[in-house]
């Protein structure tokens, strides 16, 4: 189930993200996307890693998915969180959704419904429609105070341009 959700998110993100690039960068990103879609993870990694290291949020999202699923790289949840966080802090809505999923399940981070709810809220605010129903499901297991805390954290994160994301103080 997790891989299906990740695959759907990747396909959606890749189709939307192609509109945000200059020609040369788009060709590299699209080459990586086509390779990923074909299951050629080595080529996807080769195309996306340089872009991700240069700060490209969509390539960072792609690497986050690859590390989270162990596609072409050893599965490494900590590395997945690293790449998703870097992308999420640039407003990449699919990585924001992914961080919600990661915190909800406790993969590479301590399980935390408040942080999951926060990231789902941020993803929703940035147009990720997958986040809404999942956020609502975890909200059923949260106290009103926890939900209020998550909402305040999401507002703080977004108003700080993603510089203050995750502190429950």
VMD Tcl script that builds the backbone (N, CA, C; Angstrom):
set m [mol new atoms 507]
animate dup $m
set s [atomselect $m all]
$s set {name element resname resid chain x y z} {
  {N N UNK 1 A 0.821 -1.195 0.000}
  {CA C UNK 1 A 0.000 0.000 0.000}
  {C C UNK 1 A 0.862 1.255 0.000}
  {N N UNK 2 A 1.914 1.243 0.823}
  {CA C UNK 2 A 2.786 2.404 0.920}
  {C C UNK 2 A 3.421 2.720 -0.427}
  {N N UNK 3 A 3.905 1.684 -1.138}
  {CA C UNK 3 A 4.533 1.908 -2.434}
  {C C UNK 3 A 3.530 2.423 -3.449}
  {N N UNK 4 A 2.281 1.979 -3.381}
  {CA C UNK 4 A 1.256 2.465 -4.306}
  {C C UNK 4 A 1.018 3.942 -4.071}
  {N N UNK 5 A 0.871 4.348 -2.819}
  {CA C UNK 5 A 0.665 5.761 -2.507}
  {C C UNK 5 A 1.869 6.573 -2.960}
  {N N UNK 6 A 3.072 6.080 -2.698}
  {CA C UNK 6 A 4.276 6.786 -3.129}
  {C C UNK 6 A 4.327 6.896 -4.641}
  {N N UNK 7 A 3.989 5.829 -5.337}
  {CA C UNK 7 A 4.033 5.848 -6.801}
  {C C UNK 7 A 3.037 6.846 -7.359}
  {N N UNK 8 A 1.831 6.892 -6.808}
  {CA C UNK 8 A 0.836 7.867 -7.263}
  {C C UNK 8 A 1.335 9.284 -7.009}
  {N N UNK 9 A 1.889 9.509 -5.833}
  {CA C UNK 9 A 2.405 10.841 -5.512}
  {C C UNK 9 A 3.536 11.230 -6.448}
  {N N UNK 10 A 4.420 10.296 -6.770}
  {CA C UNK 10 A 5.534 10.587 -7.673}
  {C C UNK 10 A 5.010 10.957 -9.052}
  {N N UNK 11 A 4.093 10.165 -9.585}
  {CA C UNK 11 A 3.562 10.453 -10.924}
  {C C UNK 11 A 2.895 11.823 -10.954}
  {N N UNK 12 A 2.089 12.125 -9.938}
  {CA C UNK 12 A 1.430 13.434 -9.887}
  {C C UNK 12 A 2.443 14.561 -9.758}
  {N N UNK 13 A 3.403 14.395 -8.878}
  {CA C UNK 13 A 4.400 15.443 -8.669}
  {C C UNK 13 A 5.229 15.667 -9.921}
  {N N UNK 14 A 5.598 14.601 -10.586}
  {CA C UNK 14 A 6.440 14.731 -11.765}
  {C C UNK 14 A 5.683 15.389 -12.909}
  {N N UNK 15 A 4.411 15.100 -13.051}
  {CA C UNK 15 A 3.660 15.719 -14.136}
  {C C UNK 15 A 3.439 17.198 -13.874}
  {N N UNK 16 A 3.231 17.587 -12.622}
  {CA C UNK 16 A 3.033 18.989 -12.274}
  {C C UNK 16 A 4.351 19.752 -12.320}
  {N N UNK 17 A 5.416 19.136 -11.840}
  {CA C UNK 17 A 6.672 19.853 -11.682}
  {C C UNK 17 A 7.348 20.198 -12.993}
  {N N UNK 18 A 7.040 19.518 -14.062}
  {CA C UNK 18 A 7.724 19.792 -15.319}
  {C C UNK 18 A 7.461 21.197 -15.832}
  {N N UNK 19 A 6.472 21.868 -15.299}
  {CA C UNK 19 A 6.150 23.226 -15.727}
  {C C UNK 19 A 7.069 24.269 -15.099}
  {N N UNK 20 A 7.875 23.886 -14.118}
  {CA C UNK 20 A 8.640 24.843 -13.322}
  {C C UNK 20 A 10.103 24.991 -13.722}
  {N N UNK 21 A 10.529 24.441 -14.847}
  {CA C UNK 21 A 11.945 24.384 -15.165}
  {C C UNK 21 A 12.295 25.152 -16.414}
  {N N UNK 22 A 13.587 25.570 -16.473}
  {CA C UNK 22 A 14.169 26.024 -17.714}
  {C C UNK 22 A 14.448 24.807 -18.583}
  {N N UNK 23 A 14.763 25.009 -19.831}
  {CA C UNK 23 A 14.867 23.907 -20.791}
  {C C UNK 23 A 15.888 22.850 -20.395}
  {N N UNK 24 A 17.130 23.218 -20.109}
  {CA C UNK 24 A 18.163 22.223 -19.804}
  {C C UNK 24 A 17.838 21.476 -18.517}
  {N N UNK 25 A 17.447 22.205 -17.488}
  {CA C UNK 25 A 17.125 21.577 -16.218}
  {C C UNK 25 A 15.894 20.683 -16.375}
  {N N UNK 26 A 14.918 21.122 -17.149}
  {CA C UNK 26 A 13.715 20.310 -17.374}
  {C C UNK 26 A 14.063 19.008 -18.064}
  {N N UNK 27 A 14.984 19.067 -19.029}
  {CA C UNK 27 A 15.375 17.847 -19.739}
  {C C UNK 27 A 16.025 16.862 -18.783}
  {N N UNK 28 A 16.907 17.346 -17.904}
  {CA C UNK 28 A 17.538 16.469 -16.919}
  {C C UNK 28 A 16.499 15.893 -15.970}
  {N N UNK 29 A 15.608 16.749 -15.473}
  {CA C UNK 29 A 14.593 16.278 -14.553}
  {C C UNK 29 A 13.674 15.278 -15.245}
  {N N UNK 30 A 13.238 15.596 -16.440}
  {CA C UNK 30 A 12.333 14.714 -17.171}
  {C C UNK 30 A 13.004 13.392 -17.541}
  {N N UNK 31 A 14.294 13.456 -17.843}
  {CA C UNK 31 A 15.030 12.217 -18.112}
  {C C UNK 31 A 15.015 11.330 -16.863}
  {N N UNK 32 A 15.220 11.933 -15.716}
  {CA C UNK 32 A 15.145 11.192 -14.462}
  {C C UNK 32 A 13.740 10.674 -14.191}
  {N N UNK 33 A 12.736 11.489 -14.491}
  {CA C UNK 33 A 11.347 11.078 -14.266}
  {C C UNK 33 A 10.979 9.910 -15.176}
  {N N UNK 34 A 11.379 9.990 -16.431}
  {CA C UNK 34 A 11.089 8.894 -17.370}
  {C C UNK 34 A 11.792 7.615 -16.920}
  {N N UNK 35 A 13.035 7.757 -16.460}
  {CA C UNK 35 A 13.767 6.591 -15.972}
  {C C UNK 35 A 13.074 6.007 -14.742}
  {N N UNK 36 A 12.662 6.864 -13.827}
  {CA C UNK 36 A 11.972 6.395 -12.619}
  {C C UNK 36 A 10.707 5.640 -13.001}
  {N N UNK 37 A 9.913 6.235 -13.880}
  {CA C UNK 37 A 8.659 5.602 -14.306}
  {C C UNK 37 A 8.903 4.239 -14.961}
  {N N UNK 38 A 10.058 4.089 -15.634}
  {CA C UNK 38 A 10.398 2.825 -16.298}
  {C C UNK 38 A 11.065 1.826 -15.344}
  {N N UNK 39 A 11.277 2.247 -14.098}
  {CA C UNK 39 A 11.935 1.364 -13.135}
  {C C UNK 39 A 13.448 1.378 -13.242}
  {N N UNK 40 A 13.996 2.319 -14.021}
  {CA C UNK 40 A 15.448 2.458 -14.165}
  {C C UNK 40 A 15.929 3.444 -13.096}
  {N N UNK 41 A 16.011 2.944 -11.878}
  {CA C UNK 41 A 16.315 3.800 -10.744}
  {C C UNK 41 A 17.742 4.336 -10.762}
  {N N UNK 42 A 18.663 3.589 -11.357}
  {CA C UNK 42 A 20.052 4.065 -11.433}
  {C C UNK 42 A 20.127 5.345 -12.265}
  {N N UNK 43 A 19.428 5.381 -13.384}
  {CA C UNK 43 A 19.433 6.586 -14.222}
  {C C UNK 43 A 18.685 7.718 -13.530}
  {N N UNK 44 A 17.561 7.403 -12.892}
  {CA C UNK 44 A 16.821 8.441 -12.164}
  {C C UNK 44 A 17.727 9.071 -11.104}
  {N N UNK 45 A 18.423 8.234 -10.366}
  {CA C UNK 45 A 19.340 8.720 -9.337}
  {C C UNK 45 A 20.435 9.578 -9.956}
  {N N UNK 46 A 20.996 9.129 -11.062}
  {CA C UNK 46 A 22.065 9.859 -11.745}
  {C C UNK 46 A 21.585 11.237 -12.213}
  {N N UNK 47 A 20.364 11.328 -12.679}
  {CA C UNK 47 A 19.819 12.606 -13.161}
  {C C UNK 47 A 19.377 13.510 -12.016}
  {N N UNK 48 A 18.756 12.929 -11.004}
  {CA C UNK 48 A 18.173 13.742 -9.943}
  {C C UNK 48 A 19.153 14.183 -8.876}
  {N N UNK 49 A 20.159 13.354 -8.553}
  {CA C UNK 49 A 21.046 13.728 -7.447}
  {C C UNK 49 A 21.725 15.087 -7.662}
  {N N UNK 50 A 22.318 15.355 -8.834}
  {CA C UNK 50 A 22.939 16.679 -8.997}
  {C C UNK 50 A 21.930 17.817 -8.864}
  {N N UNK 51 A 20.738 17.622 -9.403}
  {CA C UNK 51 A 19.705 18.654 -9.277}
  {C C UNK 51 A 19.316 18.837 -7.812}
  {N N UNK 52 A 19.131 17.723 -7.099}
  {CA C UNK 52 A 18.754 17.784 -5.688}
  {C C UNK 52 A 19.832 18.482 -4.866}
  {N N UNK 53 A 21.080 18.175 -5.139}
  {CA C UNK 53 A 22.177 18.800 -4.392}
  {C C UNK 53 A 22.287 20.288 -4.682}
  {N N UNK 54 A 21.799 20.710 -5.853}
  {CA C UNK 54 A 21.776 22.134 -6.198}
  {C C UNK 54 A 20.536 22.833 -5.643}
  {N N UNK 55 A 19.682 22.084 -4.956}
  {CA C UNK 55 A 18.533 22.691 -4.304}
  {C C UNK 55 A 17.213 22.515 -5.018}
  {N N UNK 56 A 17.153 21.678 -6.038}
  {CA C UNK 56 A 15.906 21.465 -6.766}
  {C C UNK 56 A 14.935 20.648 -5.914}
  {N N UNK 57 A 13.814 21.251 -5.536}
  {CA C UNK 57 A 12.865 20.619 -4.620}
  {C C UNK 57 A 12.215 19.372 -5.207}
  {N N UNK 58 A 11.917 19.381 -6.498}
  {CA C UNK 58 A 11.267 18.215 -7.093}
  {C C UNK 58 A 12.226 17.030 -7.168}
  {N N UNK 59 A 13.477 17.284 -7.479}
  {CA C UNK 59 A 14.475 16.216 -7.480}
  {C C UNK 59 A 14.701 15.711 -6.053}
  {N N UNK 60 A 14.679 16.611 -5.071}
  {CA C UNK 60 A 14.804 16.206 -3.671}
  {C C UNK 60 A 13.635 15.312 -3.272}
  {N N UNK 61 A 12.433 15.668 -3.712}
  {CA C UNK 61 A 11.270 14.815 -3.465}
  {C C UNK 61 A 11.490 13.425 -4.060}
  {N N UNK 62 A 11.952 13.379 -5.310}
  {CA C UNK 62 A 12.198 12.095 -5.965}
  {C C UNK 62 A 13.185 11.243 -5.198}
  {N N UNK 63 A 14.262 11.860 -4.727}
  {CA C UNK 63 A 15.238 11.102 -3.938}
  {C C UNK 63 A 14.630 10.634 -2.621}
  {N N UNK 64 A 13.794 11.480 -2.018}
  {CA C UNK 64 A 13.130 11.080 -0.782}
  {C C UNK 64 A 12.292 9.828 -0.974}
  {N N UNK 65 A 11.567 9.781 -2.083}
  {CA C UNK 65 A 10.751 8.598 -2.385}
  {C C UNK 65 A 11.644 7.384 -2.621}
  {N N UNK 66 A 12.709 7.578 -3.395}
  {CA C UNK 66 A 13.600 6.460 -3.692}
  {C C UNK 66 A 14.215 5.876 -2.419}
  {N N UNK 67 A 14.702 6.750 -1.523}
  {CA C UNK 67 A 15.285 6.258 -0.273}
  {C C UNK 67 A 14.222 5.636 0.634}
  {N N UNK 68 A 13.039 6.200 0.667}
  {CA C UNK 68 A 11.974 5.656 1.497}
  {C C UNK 68 A 11.526 4.272 1.053}
  {N N UNK 69 A 11.572 4.040 -0.260}
  {CA C UNK 69 A 11.133 2.752 -0.805}
  {C C UNK 69 A 12.278 1.806 -1.119}
  {N N UNK 70 A 13.528 2.272 -1.005}
  {CA C UNK 70 A 14.658 1.430 -1.363}
  {C C UNK 70 A 14.709 1.145 -2.852}
  {N N UNK 71 A 14.435 2.148 -3.653}
  {CA C UNK 71 A 14.417 1.999 -5.108}
  {C C UNK 71 A 15.730 2.530 -5.690}
  {N N UNK 72 A 16.626 1.621 -6.068}
  {CA C UNK 72 A 17.911 2.006 -6.638}
  {C C UNK 72 A 18.945 2.427 -5.620}
  {N N UNK 73 A 18.551 2.470 -4.366}
  {CA C UNK 73 A 19.420 2.809 -3.240}
  {C C UNK 73 A 18.992 1.924 -2.072}
  {N N UNK 74 A 19.872 1.704 -1.107}
  {CA C UNK 74 A 19.418 0.970 0.079}
  {C C UNK 74 A 18.297 1.756 0.774}
  {N N UNK 75 A 17.280 1.057 1.235}
  {CA C UNK 75 A 16.208 1.752 1.948}
  {C C UNK 75 A 16.803 2.403 3.188}
  {N N UNK 76 A 16.549 3.702 3.321}
  {CA C UNK 76 A 17.131 4.469 4.414}
  {C C UNK 76 A 16.141 5.575 4.775}
  {N N UNK 77 A 15.342 5.328 5.816}
  {CA C UNK 77 A 14.316 6.291 6.195}
  {C C UNK 77 A 14.907 7.627 6.637}
  {N N UNK 78 A 16.056 7.588 7.286}
  {CA C UNK 78 A 16.679 8.835 7.718}
  {C C UNK 78 A 17.045 9.689 6.510}
  {N N UNK 79 A 17.592 9.060 5.485}
  {CA C UNK 79 A 17.952 9.782 4.258}
  {C C UNK 79 A 16.685 10.266 3.540}
  {N N UNK 80 A 15.629 9.462 3.569}
  {CA C UNK 80 A 14.351 9.879 2.970}
  {C C UNK 80 A 13.828 11.129 3.663}
  {N N UNK 81 A 13.872 11.139 4.992}
  {CA C UNK 81 A 13.420 12.311 5.747}
  {C C UNK 81 A 14.264 13.524 5.376}
  {N N UNK 82 A 15.567 13.340 5.266}
  {CA C UNK 82 A 16.456 14.443 4.912}
  {C C UNK 82 A 16.044 15.082 3.583}
  {N N UNK 83 A 15.856 14.265 2.553}
  {CA C UNK 83 A 15.508 14.813 1.238}
  {C C UNK 83 A 14.110 15.400 1.219}
  {N N UNK 84 A 13.167 14.728 1.878}
  {CA C UNK 84 A 11.808 15.281 1.915}
  {C C UNK 84 A 11.767 16.599 2.680}
  {N N UNK 85 A 12.500 16.686 3.778}
  {CA C UNK 85 A 12.506 17.930 4.554}
  {C C UNK 85 A 13.096 19.075 3.727}
  {N N UNK 86 A 14.180 18.804 3.022}
  {CA C UNK 86 A 14.792 19.848 2.192}
  {C C UNK 86 A 13.804 20.347 1.135}
  {N N UNK 87 A 13.062 19.436 0.537}
  {CA C UNK 87 A 12.069 19.823 -0.471}
  {C C UNK 87 A 10.876 20.514 0.178}
  {N N UNK 88 A 10.395 19.973 1.296}
  {CA C UNK 88 A 9.232 20.542 1.986}
  {C C UNK 88 A 9.496 21.973 2.427}
  {N N UNK 89 A 10.721 22.236 2.843}
  {CA C UNK 89 A 11.074 23.582 3.299}
  {C C UNK 89 A 11.167 24.585 2.153}
  {N N UNK 90 A 11.018 24.087 0.939}
  {CA C UNK 90 A 10.931 24.969 -0.226}
  {C C UNK 90 A 9.497 25.041 -0.749}
  {N N UNK 91 A 8.567 24.441 -0.019}
  {CA C UNK 91 A 7.165 24.493 -0.404}
  {C C UNK 91 A 6.711 23.343 -1.280}
  {N N UNK 92 A 7.509 22.287 -1.425}
  {CA C UNK 92 A 7.156 21.152 -2.280}
  {C C UNK 92 A 6.056 20.344 -1.568}
  {N N UNK 93 A 4.823 20.470 -2.067}
  {CA C UNK 93 A 3.647 19.921 -1.386}
  {C C UNK 93 A 3.669 18.403 -1.271}
  {N N UNK 94 A 4.237 17.695 -2.242}
  {CA C UNK 94 A 4.272 16.235 -2.158}
  {C C UNK 94 A 5.258 15.781 -1.089}
  {N N UNK 95 A 6.339 16.508 -0.890}
  {CA C UNK 95 A 7.242 16.175 0.214}
  {C C UNK 95 A 6.611 16.520 1.551}
  {N N UNK 96 A 5.807 17.566 1.584}
  {CA C UNK 96 A 5.098 17.895 2.819}
  {C C UNK 96 A 4.133 16.771 3.180}
  {N N UNK 97 A 3.411 16.278 2.182}
  {CA C UNK 97 A 2.544 15.106 2.383}
  {C C UNK 97 A 3.383 13.913 2.859}
  {N N UNK 98 A 4.521 13.683 2.205}
  {CA C UNK 98 A 5.371 12.539 2.556}
  {C C UNK 98 A 5.864 12.627 3.989}
  {N N UNK 99 A 6.215 13.833 4.440}
  {CA C UNK 99 A 6.642 13.991 5.831}
  {C C UNK 99 A 5.489 13.690 6.786}
  {N N UNK 100 A 4.280 14.083 6.418}
  {CA C UNK 100 A 3.124 13.716 7.233}
  {C C UNK 100 A 3.020 12.208 7.368}
  {N N UNK 101 A 3.161 11.521 6.241}
  {CA C UNK 101 A 3.088 10.051 6.219}
  {C C UNK 101 A 4.210 9.446 7.070}
  {N N UNK 102 A 5.407 9.990 6.925}
  {CA C UNK 102 A 6.574 9.485 7.657}
  {C C UNK 102 A 6.378 9.638 9.164}
  {N N UNK 103 A 5.927 10.823 9.598}
  {CA C UNK 103 A 5.706 11.038 11.038}
  {C C UNK 103 A 4.529 10.212 11.551}
  {N N UNK 104 A 3.514 10.038 10.726}
  {CA C UNK 104 A 2.372 9.226 11.130}
  {C C UNK 104 A 2.801 7.788 11.398}
  {N N UNK 105 A 3.691 7.276 10.575}
  {CA C UNK 105 A 4.122 5.879 10.687}
  {C C UNK 105 A 5.394 5.704 11.526}
  {N N UNK 106 A 6.116 6.795 11.804}
  {CA C UNK 106 A 7.344 6.681 12.576}
  {C C UNK 106 A 8.468 6.014 11.812}
  {N N UNK 107 A 8.639 6.377 10.552}
  {CA C UNK 107 A 9.685 5.781 9.709}
  {C C UNK 107 A 10.895 6.719 9.657}
  {N N UNK 108 A 11.936 6.383 10.395}
  {CA C UNK 108 A 13.141 7.199 10.432}
  {C C UNK 108 A 13.052 8.358 11.405}
  {N N UNK 109 A 11.904 8.497 12.050}
  {CA C UNK 109 A 11.653 9.538 13.049}
  {C C UNK 109 A 10.754 8.927 14.115}
  {N N UNK 110 A 10.719 9.507 15.293}
  {CA C UNK 110 A 9.739 9.017 16.267}
  {C C UNK 110 A 8.310 9.254 15.740}
  {N N UNK 111 A 7.430 8.296 15.937}
  {CA C UNK 111 A 6.037 8.455 15.503}
  {C C UNK 111 A 5.436 9.641 16.242}
  {N N UNK 112 A 4.759 10.527 15.499}
  {CA C UNK 112 A 4.245 11.756 16.094}
  {C C UNK 112 A 3.060 12.264 15.287}
  {N N UNK 113 A 1.851 12.052 15.812}
  {CA C UNK 113 A 0.659 12.491 15.091}
  {C C UNK 113 A 0.544 14.001 14.993}
  {N N UNK 114 A 1.085 14.729 15.951}
  {CA C UNK 114 A 1.022 16.196 15.879}
  {C C UNK 114 A 1.852 16.684 14.697}
  {N N UNK 115 A 3.076 16.184 14.567}
  {CA C UNK 115 A 3.905 16.589 13.428}
  {C C UNK 115 A 3.311 16.084 12.113}
  {N N UNK 116 A 2.746 14.881 12.121}
  {CA C UNK 116 A 2.096 14.377 10.910}
  {C C UNK 116 A 0.961 15.305 10.504}
  {N N UNK 117 A 0.119 15.663 11.450}
  {CA C UNK 117 A -1.015 16.561 11.184}
  {C C UNK 117 A -0.508 17.902 10.671}
  {N N UNK 118 A 0.558 18.421 11.299}
  {CA C UNK 118 A 1.137 19.686 10.858}
  {C C UNK 118 A 1.556 19.616 9.398}
  {N N UNK 119 A 2.320 18.576 9.017}
  {CA C UNK 119 A 2.807 18.473 7.640}
  {C C UNK 119 A 1.663 18.243 6.666}
  {N N UNK 120 A 0.653 17.464 7.067}
  {CA C UNK 120 A -0.510 17.293 6.192}
  {C C UNK 120 A -1.207 18.640 5.976}
  {N N UNK 121 A -1.366 19.420 7.045}
  {CA C UNK 121 A -1.979 20.749 6.903}
  {C C UNK 121 A -1.205 21.621 5.924}
  {N N UNK 122 A 0.104 21.596 6.025}
  {CA C UNK 122 A 0.941 22.411 5.143}
  {C C UNK 122 A 0.812 21.921 3.703}
  {N N UNK 123 A 0.824 20.606 3.523}
  {CA C UNK 123 A 0.636 20.046 2.190}
  {C C UNK 123 A -0.691 20.464 1.583}
  {N N UNK 124 A -1.750 20.429 2.387}
  {CA C UNK 124 A -3.074 20.851 1.924}
  {C C UNK 124 A -3.033 22.313 1.501}
  {N N UNK 125 A -2.426 23.152 2.329}
  {CA C UNK 125 A -2.344 24.584 2.017}
  {C C UNK 125 A -1.598 24.840 0.712}
  {N N UNK 126 A -0.707 23.920 0.361}
  {CA C UNK 126 A 0.070 24.070 -0.871}
  {C C UNK 126 A -0.487 23.247 -2.025}
  {N N UNK 127 A -1.704 22.734 -1.867}
  {CA C UNK 127 A -2.389 22.105 -2.984}
  {C C UNK 127 A -2.338 20.594 -3.059}
  {N N UNK 128 A -1.807 19.919 -2.047}
  {CA C UNK 128 A -1.766 18.459 -2.095}
  {C C UNK 128 A -3.080 17.898 -1.572}
  {N N UNK 129 A -3.880 17.354 -2.454}
  {CA C UNK 129 A -5.199 16.854 -2.072}
  {C C UNK 129 A -5.145 15.502 -1.375}
  {N N UNK 130 A -4.048 14.771 -1.497}
  {CA C UNK 130 A -3.923 13.483 -0.811}
  {C C UNK 130 A -3.888 13.655 0.706}
  {N N UNK 131 A -3.406 14.801 1.154}
  {CA C UNK 131 A -3.196 15.032 2.581}
  {C C UNK 131 A -4.481 15.116 3.385}
  {N N UNK 132 A -5.536 15.611 2.798}
  {CA C UNK 132 A -6.753 15.940 3.536}
  {C C UNK 132 A -7.390 14.730 4.216}
  {N N UNK 133 A -7.654 13.686 3.473}
  {CA C UNK 133 A -8.355 12.545 4.070}
  {C C UNK 133 A -7.498 11.820 5.098}
  {N N UNK 134 A -6.209 11.745 4.849}
  {CA C UNK 134 A -5.326 11.069 5.810}
  {C C UNK 134 A -5.200 11.907 7.078}
  {N N UNK 135 A -5.081 13.225 6.921}
  {CA C UNK 135 A -5.026 14.104 8.096}
  {C C UNK 135 A -6.282 13.926 8.939}
  {N N UNK 136 A -7.428 13.843 8.282}
  {CA C UNK 136 A -8.681 13.691 9.011}
  {C C UNK 136 A -8.740 12.363 9.757}
  {N N UNK 137 A -8.164 11.318 9.197}
  {CA C UNK 137 A -8.141 10.017 9.881}
  {C C UNK 137 A -7.298 10.049 11.149}
  {N N UNK 138 A -6.130 10.683 11.083}
  {CA C UNK 138 A -5.319 10.719 12.309}
  {C C UNK 138 A -5.904 11.686 13.327}
  {N N UNK 139 A -6.631 12.694 12.847}
  {CA C UNK 139 A -7.262 13.641 13.764}
  {C C UNK 139 A -8.267 12.933 14.669}
  {N N UNK 140 A -8.855 11.849 14.189}
  {CA C UNK 140 A -9.803 11.075 15.003}
  {C C UNK 140 A -9.133 10.464 16.230}
  {N N UNK 141 A -7.818 10.297 16.179}
  {CA C UNK 141 A -7.067 9.706 17.296}
  {C C UNK 141 A -6.327 10.763 18.113}
  {N N UNK 142 A -6.608 12.027 17.843}
  {CA C UNK 142 A -5.914 13.115 18.526}
  {C C UNK 142 A -6.880 13.884 19.421}
  {N N UNK 143 A -6.342 14.510 20.458}
  {CA C UNK 143 A -7.168 15.371 21.305}
  {C C UNK 143 A -7.374 16.711 20.603}
  {N N UNK 144 A -8.412 17.439 20.983}
  {CA C UNK 144 A -8.582 18.794 20.416}
  {C C UNK 144 A -7.351 19.672 20.646}
  {N N UNK 145 A -6.709 19.526 21.795}
  {CA C UNK 145 A -5.499 20.312 22.080}
  {C C UNK 145 A -4.367 19.943 21.123}
  {N N UNK 146 A -4.201 18.650 20.850}
  {CA C UNK 146 A -3.165 18.214 19.910}
  {C C UNK 146 A -3.425 18.768 18.510}
  {N N UNK 147 A -4.670 18.745 18.085}
  {CA C UNK 147 A -5.025 19.288 16.765}
  {C C UNK 147 A -4.744 20.778 16.722}
  {N N UNK 148 A -5.117 21.480 17.773}
  {CA C UNK 148 A -4.854 22.922 17.852}
  {C C UNK 148 A -3.353 23.204 17.803}
  {N N UNK 149 A -2.578 22.394 18.508}
  {CA C UNK 149 A -1.116 22.544 18.490}
  {C C UNK 149 A -0.577 22.332 17.080}
  {N N UNK 150 A -1.036 21.287 16.411}
  {CA C UNK 150 A -0.587 20.997 15.044}
  {C C UNK 150 A -0.939 22.139 14.096}
  {N N UNK 151 A -2.135 22.688 14.235}
  {CA C UNK 151 A -2.544 23.796 13.374}
  {C C UNK 151 A -1.696 25.040 13.626}
  {N N UNK 152 A -1.423 25.328 14.894}
  {CA C UNK 152 A -0.573 26.481 15.225}
  {C C UNK 152 A 0.842 26.272 14.686}
  {N N UNK 153 A 1.351 25.038 14.791}
  {CA C UNK 153 A 2.685 24.745 14.267}
  {C C UNK 153 A 2.725 24.913 12.751}
  {N N UNK 154 A 1.672 24.496 12.070}
  {CA C UNK 154 A 1.617 24.649 10.607}
  {C C UNK 154 A 1.630 26.122 10.238}
  {N N UNK 155 A 0.841 26.928 10.956}
  {CA C UNK 155 A 0.835 28.382 10.672}
  {C C UNK 155 A 2.210 28.982 10.911}
  {N N UNK 156 A 2.856 28.587 12.017}
  {CA C UNK 156 A 4.183 29.110 12.352}
  {C C UNK 156 A 5.205 28.696 11.296}
  {N N UNK 157 A 5.132 27.452 10.873}
  {CA C UNK 157 A 6.051 26.948 9.849}
  {C C UNK 157 A 5.909 27.749 8.558}
  {N N UNK 158 A 4.680 27.916 8.109}
  {CA C UNK 158 A 4.450 28.617 6.842}
  {C C UNK 158 A 4.789 30.104 6.955}
  {N N UNK 159 A 4.446 30.730 8.076}
  {CA C UNK 159 A 4.721 32.168 8.217}
  {C C UNK 159 A 6.214 32.453 8.364}
  {N N UNK 160 A 6.990 31.427 8.752}
  {CA C UNK 160 A 8.449 31.602 8.876}
  {C C UNK 160 A 9.167 31.185 7.594}
  {N N UNK 161 A 8.388 30.988 6.520}
  {CA C UNK 161 A 8.960 30.516 5.245}
  {C C UNK 161 A 9.683 29.184 5.444}
  {N N UNK 162 A 9.055 28.303 6.215}
  {CA C UNK 162 A 9.518 26.931 6.461}
  {C C UNK 162 A 10.814 26.864 7.278}
  {N N UNK 163 A 11.108 27.904 8.036}
  {CA C UNK 163 A 12.317 27.898 8.860}
  {C C UNK 163 A 12.046 27.421 10.292}
  {N N UNK 164 A 10.787 27.436 10.715}
  {CA C UNK 164 A 10.439 27.033 12.071}
  {C C UNK 164 A 9.364 25.950 12.009}
  {N N UNK 165 A 9.782 24.782 11.632}
  {CA C UNK 165 A 8.836 23.670 11.415}
  {C C UNK 165 A 9.144 22.519 12.353}
  {N N UNK 166 A 8.285 22.317 13.306}
  {CA C UNK 166 A 8.416 21.113 14.102}
  {C C UNK 166 A 8.659 21.307 15.573}
  {N N UNK 167 A 8.827 22.511 16.040}
  {CA C UNK 167 A 9.049 22.718 17.468}
  {C C UNK 167 A 7.711 22.838 18.173}
  {N N UNK 168 A 7.520 22.014 19.197}
  {CA C UNK 168 A 6.254 22.011 19.935}
  {C C UNK 168 A 6.297 22.924 21.154}
  {N N UNK 169 A 7.299 23.724 21.279}
  {CA C UNK 169 A 7.435 24.584 22.474}
  {C C UNK 169 A 6.318 25.592 22.584}
}
mol reanalyze $m
mol bondsrecalc $m
mol representation Tube
mol addrep $m
